[in-house]
Amino acid sequence: KASGAGTSIIGILEVVESDFAKNLAKEESEEADALAEYEKVSQENKITKASKEQDEKYKTQEFKAADKTVAEYSADREAASSELSAVMEYYGKIKERCIAKPETYEERKARREAEIEGLKQALQILKEETAAFAQRAHRSGRRHHAFLAAQ
């Protein structure tokens, strides 16, 4: 019986060894697969990282160029704006001098009345001077007749 018990222990050990070898092979295979997956993901990550670093580099250059362009455009806009202000101010001054403003009815009426009043005064002065001239001529005419009669 002792040899039967030894055989059964050896059989159990052989089964355990067989299971252990199977599990070891399985674990080594899974570990190799996991290592391959890890290396694949690591390589993909390296590629992604390099791509993103390049993107960052180009985007940085791009936004610096855009900032420079914005600064140039802002300066151009400020210059154009100040030039426009100066031109508009000059235009406003010229516009006042060059563009005729229509007179209102009241202004036209007041101007016409002043003109009529001035003409009436001129007519009155002419009438007075004509009358005075006529009187002088009439008086000098008498003197002339008296002068002629005396000779």
Salt bridges, closest charged atoms under 4 A:
GLU89 OE2 - LYS93 NZ 3.61
GLU103 OE1 - ARG111 NH2 2.81
GLU115 OE1 - ARG112 NH1 3.39
